[in-house]
Amino acid sequence: MSTVRQVVLDTETTGLYANDGHRIVEIGCVEIVNRRLSGRTLHQYLNPERDVEARAQEIHGLSRERLESEPRFADVAERILDFVAGAEVLIHNAPFDLGFLDAELERIGKPAFVGSCEGVLDTLALARSLHPGKRNSLDALCDRYGVSNARRTLHGALLDAELLADVFLAMTRGQESLEMLAAEDGGESAARKPGDEWPPRLRRISANAEECAAHEQLLAGIEAERRAPAVWQEPDAVE
């Protein structure tokens, strides 16, 4: 089975708009290999070389003074790009983070971020397609999928990437391939082999006498309530 590698990425910034010169102050990455957390992470605070807006500092708790001793983006860019190389990158509200990553890369004469990985998946767009009309923030998704976010008193790039990794795996649980399910089970019995019947023959399970009696009782109750035979027992009900 071929290896599927994904990297969940999150950033924290000095403000909302990269076009206004705001910078990245923290980046966190979590690796997923074949739908399992590999344990490999990347976490880096960055010196933004500018002030942090008060609202942003309230969100992530990082001040300019706290970050002055950290490396600049240029100092760690290669390490970040090496970590995402060959992987699909998962980002919640990808246009926001990509805008900042591209601006940082442009400052040091490097091409746009998407050229350094195997593509970017916006998990916010995915969540909206799965849950239209509902709140799809990271906190809302944690609640929906039973992922504990009790530690998230402040936003943090690595913590948020870890939470998003758990949410993504839960949100896409039905998309595993048959081969991947077999690998997760530790065996090959479920994997399709050359010559196997396809689709596989399903085992037929018949109702026992007690279950049949309960079914007939249910039908009788429906007929009594509507004062007519059940629709599916009428001759024209099935074509």
PASEMAR-261480 format. One line per 4 residues: number of its first residue (from 1); for each residue x, y, z of N, C-alpha, C. Coordinates in steps of 0.02 Angstrom, whole numbers. Layout:
<pts>
NUM = X:Y:Z:X:Y:Z:X:Y:Z | ...
</pts>
This chain:
<pts>
1 = 42:-60:0:0:0:0:44:62:0 | 28:110:-42:67:171:-45:56:214:17 | 107:252:35:103:294:95:67:359:79 | 19:377:121:-16:440:115:7:485:172
5 = 40:539:155:68:584:206:33:651:203 | 10:675:261:-23:739:267:8:777:325 | 7:843:320:32:886:373:-21:937:390 | -42:938:452:-89:989:476:-48:1050:499
9 = -66:1108:474:-26:1168:487:-70:1224:514 | -42:1262:561:-77:1321:588:-26:1375:603 | -48:1437:599:-5:1494:615:-40:1541:663 | 0:1579:700:-24:1637:737:12:1698:710
13 = -21:1756:711:7:1815:676:1:1878:719 | 32:1931:695:30:1995:732:-35:2032:721 | -73:2013:669:-136:2046:653:-172:2006:600 | -225:2035:574:-269:1998:530:-248:1998:456
17 = -211:2048:434:-201:2057:363:-128:2058:343 | -108:2008:304:-39:2004:280:-23:2063:235 | -73:2087:198:-61:2144:152:-45:2208:189 | -61:2211:254:-44:2270:294:24:2263:327
21 = 61:2212:309:128:2203:337:130:2162:400 | 74:2131:419:75:2089:479:115:2025:464 | 142:1995:518:189:1940:511:167:1879:552 | 198:1824:537:187:1762:574:228:1764:638
25 = 198:1745:694:235:1743:758:243:1671:783 | 204:1624:756:209:1555:778:183:1510:723 | 215:1453:715:192:1403:666:196:1334:698 | 144:1294:686:142:1226:712:120:1177:659
29 = 152:1120:656:136:1068:606:133:1000:640 | 85:959:619:76:892:644:72:845:585 | 111:791:587:112:744:531:63:687:541 | 27:670:487:-18:612:484:7:567:428
33 = 18:503:443:40:455:392:-11:398:390 | -41:388:332:-92:336:324:-146:341:378 | -169:402:389:-223:417:436:-206:401:509 | -143:401:524:-121:394:594:-73:450:611
37 = -79:477:671:-31:527:694:37:494:702 | 87:520:668:153:488:669:194:506:731 | 175:560:765:214:585:822:264:639:802 | 273:649:737:319:702:714:282:768:712
41 = 313:818:741:285:886:740:339:936:726 | 317:995:707:362:1053:700:330:1111:737 | 368:1144:780:340:1201:817:394:1254:822 | 375:1316:803:424:1369:804:392:1437:818
45 = 417:1472:869:400:1542:878:445:1583:834 | 421:1642:812:458:1684:765:460:1756:789 | 516:1788:777:522:1860:790:491:1897:731 | 435:1933:742:401:1965:685:434:2031:664
49 = 479:2056:705:514:2120:690:464:2178:684 | 409:2174:721:361:2227:723:315:2217:783 | 274:2267:798:228:2262:855:172:2211:841 | 146:2183:895:89:2138:891:27:2177:911
53 = -25:2175:869:-87:2211:886:-117:2184:951 | -148:2229:988:-175:2210:1054:-226:2154:1048 | -269:2157:998:-320:2105:989:-287:2037:976 | -235:2037:934:-200:1974:918:-166:1947:981
57 = -137:1991:1021:-103:1969:1082:-153:1939:1131 | -214:1965:1133:-265:1936:1176:-283:1865:1155 | -278:1851:1090:-295:1785:1064:-241:1734:1078 | -178:1751:1064:-124:1701:1071:-76:1715:1128
61 = -78:1774:1159:-36:1788:1217:36:1802:1202 | 54:1816:1139:124:1826:1121:137:1900:1108 | 183:1929:1145:200:2000:1137:265:2007:1097 | 278:2067:1073:341:2079:1036:401:2066:1081
65 = 395:2086:1145:450:2076:1192:464:2001:1202 | 412:1962:1206:420:1889:1215:454:1858:1155 | 445:1886:1096:468:1855:1034:535:1881:1008 | 562:1932:1040:622:1964:1013:682:1917:1009
69 = 686:1868:1053:743:1822:1052:732:1762:1007 | 674:1757:975:660:1700:931:690:1712:861 | 700:1658:823:728:1667:755:678:1702:709 | 704:1731:657:662:1762:606:638:1708:557
73 = 586:1723:520:559:1674:472:613:1651:424 | 654:1697:400:707:1679:352:754:1627:380 | 763:1627:446:810:1580:477:784:1508:479 | 718:1500:477:688:1433:484:647:1412:424
77 = 645:1453:372:603:1439:314:618:1371:283 | 681:1354:276:698:1291:245:674:1232:287 | 678:1238:352:655:1183:396:580:1173:389 | 544:1229:383:471:1224:374:454:1192:307
81 = 487:1215:254:473:1189:187:493:1116:181 | 547:1096:214:567:1026:213:515:982:247 | 484:1009:300:436:969:338:373:955:297 | 352:1003:257:290:994:218:302:963:149
85 = 365:957:129:380:931:62:352:861:54 | 317:850:-1:290:784:-17:224:768:18 | 197:816:55:135:803:93:79:847:69 | 17:823:79:-42:866:72:-48:905:136
89 = -54:971:132:-57:1012:192:-129:1030:207 | -150:1020:269:-218:1033:291:-218:1096:334 | -259:1145:315:-261:1209:351:-334:1229:360 | -352:1252:419:-420:1276:432:-423:1349:414
93 = -465:1365:364:-467:1431:334:-401:1446:298 | -386:1403:250:-321:1405:215:-302:1472:185 | -349:1510:155:-328:1574:125:-293:1621:175 | -315:1619:238:-283:1663:289:-210:1643:298
97 = -197:1580:314:-129:1559:328:-85:1563:266 | -114:1544:208:-75:1547:146:-54:1618:129 | -99:1666:143:-81:1735:131:-20:1757:169 | -16:1736:232:42:1753:274:104:1714:253
101 = 96:1649:239:153:1609:218:182:1635:152 | 139:1652:105:163:1677:41:198:1744:49 | 172:1787:93:204:1852:104:273:1843:136 | 278:1797:184:343:1784:215:393:1756:164
105 = 369:1710:123:414:1680:73:435:1731:20 | 389:1775:1:406:1827:-48:460:1873:-22 | 459:1887:43:510:1931:73:580:1902:66 | 585:1836:63:652:1806:59:665:1776:-10
109 = 624:1797:-59:636:1778:-128:619:1707:-146 | 570:1677:-111:550:1609:-126:480:1607:-156 | 465:1555:-195:399:1551:-227:344:1536:-177 | 281:1539:-201:223:1530:-158:225:1462:-124
113 = 192:1458:-67:195:1399:-23:171:1336:-58 | 118:1340:-98:88:1280:-128:137:1243:-172 | 189:1277:-196:239:1244:-237:286:1200:-197 | 283:1204:-131:328:1165:-88:296:1102:-60
117 = 232:1090:-77:197:1031:-50:157:999:-106 | 119:947:-88:79:911:-137:8:937:-143 | -4:997:-117:-70:1026:-120:-94:1046:-52 | -146:1088:-50:-173:1114:13:-248:1098:15
121 = -271:1071:71:-342:1059:83:-367:1106:137 | -418:1145:120:-448:1191:169:-500:1152:209 | -484:1137:272:-530:1098:313:-592:1138:332 | -589:1204:331:-649:1244:344:-699:1235:287
125 = -674:1237:225:-718:1226:167:-747:1155:169 | -706:1107:189:-730:1038:195:-785:1033:247 | -774:1064:305:-824:1062:359:-889:1095:337 | -884:1150:301:-944:1185:278:-984:1142:228
129 = -948:1103:188:-983:1059:141:-1018:1002:177 | -989:980:232:-1018:925:271:-1073:949:318 | -1067:1011:342:-1114:1038:392:-1138:1107:371 | -1173:1112:315:-1196:1178:291:-1242:1211:341
133 = -1232:1276:350:-1275:1314:394:-1257:1309:468 | -1206:1270:484:-1186:1263:554:-1120:1299:567 | -1105:1310:630:-1040:1340:648:-986:1288:636 | -932:1309:604:-878:1263:587:-810:1289:608
137 = -809:1329:662:-746:1349:691:-713:1287:721 | -649:1293:739:-614:1236:768:-648:1215:833 | -667:1263:875:-700:1247:938:-766:1211:925 | -805:1235:876:-869:1204:861:-860:1132:836
141 = -809:1121:795:-796:1054:769:-771:1008:824 | -731:1034:871:-710:994:928:-771:969:967 | -819:1014:978:-880:995:1014:-919:943:974 | -924:954:909:-964:909:866:-935:839:863
145 = -869:834:863:-837:769:854:-807:741:919 | -822:773:974:-800:746:1038:-726:750:1050 | -693:800:1021:-621:811:1032:-612:861:1088 | -578:843:1141:-570:887:1199:-525:946:1182
149 = -551:1006:1192:-510:1066:1183:-504:1105:1249 | -504:1068:1304:-502:1099:1370:-438:1139:1381 | -384:1119:1347:-320:1155:1355:-318:1220:1316 | -368:1233:1274:-364:1290:1229:-390:1354:1261
153 = -356:1376:1314:-373:1440:1345:-350:1498:1301 | -294:1488:1267:-269:1535:1216:-257:1496:1152 | -259:1530:1095:-241:1498:1033:-166:1486:1032 | -146:1428:1007:-76:1412:998:-69:1371:935
157 = -18:1385:895:-14:1353:829:-7:1277:834 | 36:1252:878:44:1180:883:-18:1147:913 | -44:1176:967:-104:1148:998:-162:1147:948 | -172:1201:912:-227:1204:863:-216:1154:807
161 = -154:1144:786:-140:1094:734:-155:1023:760 | -139:1010:823:-154:945:853:-229:933:857 | -266:984:878:-339:978:882:-369:968:812 | -344:1006:764:-371:1000:696:-356:931:666
165 = -298:903:683:-282:836:659:-333:786:685 | -350:790:749:-400:745:778:-468:755:746 | -486:819:736:-551:835:706:-553:809:634 | -500:820:596:-499:797:526:-507:722:521
169 = -472:685:563:-477:612:561:-548:589:578 | -579:623:626:-648:606:644:-696:627:588 | -685:684:558:-730:711:508:-728:671:443 | -672:638:430:-665:600:367:-661:525:380
173 = -687:503:436:-681:433:456:-709:385:403 | -759:405:366:-789:360:317:-754:358:250 | -698:394:243:-666:399:178:-606:352:170 | -591:311:221:-535:265:214:-547:216:158
177 = -495:198:124:-501:146:72:-503:78:106 | -526:28:69:-529:-40:95:-459:-63:116 | -408:-46:76:-340:-66:92:-316:-33:156 | -334:30:167:-312:66:226:-345:38:288
181 = -408:19:282:-442:-12:338:-409:-78:357 | -388:-115:306:-355:-178:320:-289:-166:356 | -253:-114:336:-189:-99:368:-200:-78:440 | -253:-39:453:-266:-17:521:-285:-76:566
185 = -316:-128:537:-335:-187:575:-275:-233:586 | -219:-219:553:-160:-260:562:-160:-324:522 | -204:-331:473:-207:-392:434:-224:-377:363 | -225:-431:322:-238:-423:251:-304:-454:230
189 = -342:-482:279:-402:-519:261:-454:-477:227 | -456:-410:244:-508:-368:215:-487:-337:148 | -423:-344:131:-399:-313:70:-421:-353:9 | -436:-320:-44:-457:-354:-105:-396:-385:-139
193 = -401:-448:-160:-347:-484:-192:-368:-503:-262 | -319:-513:-307:-336:-534:-375:-378:-598:-374 | -432:-599:-413:-475:-657:-416:-531:-657:-365 | -530:-609:-317:-584:-605:-268:-649:-586:-302
197 = -705:-612:-277:-770:-592:-302:-781:-519:-284 | -806:-480:-332:-816:-408:-320:-880:-385:-355 | -927:-354:-322:-924:-342:-250:-929:-406:-210 | -903:-407:-148:-903:-469:-109:-975:-492:-93
201 = -984:-559:-88:-1050:-586:-72:-1066:-570:1 | -1124:-543:13:-1145:-525:81:-1178:-585:115 | -1164:-593:179:-1194:-648:217:-1268:-631:230 | -1313:-678:215:-1384:-667:225:-1404:-689:295
205 = -1437:-645:331:-1459:-660:399:-1535:-656:400 | -1568:-711:417:-1642:-713:418:-1667:-698:488 | -1726:-668:491:-1758:-654:555:-1782:-719:586 | -1777:-724:653:-1803:-784:686:-1878:-776:699
209 = -1909:-828:727:-1982:-828:737:-2004:-770:782 | -1965:-757:834:-1983:-703:881:-1981:-635:847 | -1930:-625:805:-1924:-562:769:-1980:-554:717 | -1998:-608:684:-2053:-606:635:-2119:-588:670
213 = -2130:-617:729:-2191:-603:766:-2194:-529:787 | -2137:-503:809:-2134:-433:828:-2147:-388:769 | -2122:-408:710:-2133:-369:649:-2207:-369:630 | -2239:-426:634:-2310:-430:618:-2352:-389:666
217 = -2331:-388:729:-2366:-348:779:-2360:-274:764 | -2300:-253:742:-2289:-183:723:-2333:-164:664 | -2336:-208:613:-2378:-194:554:-2452:-189:574 | -2473:-233:618:-2543:-232:640:-2559:-166:675
221 = -2511:-141:714:-2521:-77:748:-2526:-20:700 | -2485:-21:647:-2487:31:596:-2554:30:559 | -2577:-30:541:-2641:-37:505:-2699:-13:549 | -2695:-29:614:-2749:-8:659:-2750:68:665
225 = -2692:98:665:-2689:171:673:-2715:207:611 | -2699:182:552:-2721:216:491:-2787:188:465 | -2813:134:498:-2877:104:481:-2879:82:408 | -2824:54:385:-2819:29:316:-2758:-15:313
229 = -2754:-59:263:-2694:-102:256:-2631:-59:245 | -2574:-84:267:-2511:-48:256:-2499:-37:182 | -2472:22:164:-2463:40:93:-2421:-12:57 | -2366:-35:90:-2321:-81:56:-2350:-151:45
233 = -2410:-164:74:-2442:-228:61:-2494:-223:5 | -2506:-164:-21:-2552:-155:-76:-2519:-176:-141 | -2557:-203:-190:-2528:-231:-251:-2485:-182:-291 | -2503:-118:-292:-2467:-69:-333:-2410:-35:-295
237 = -2397:-57:-235:-2346:-23:-195:-2276:-36:-222 | -2264:-94:-252:-2198:-111:-278:-2202:-120:-353 | -2159:-86:-389:-2160:-91:-462:-2113:-146:-484
</pts>
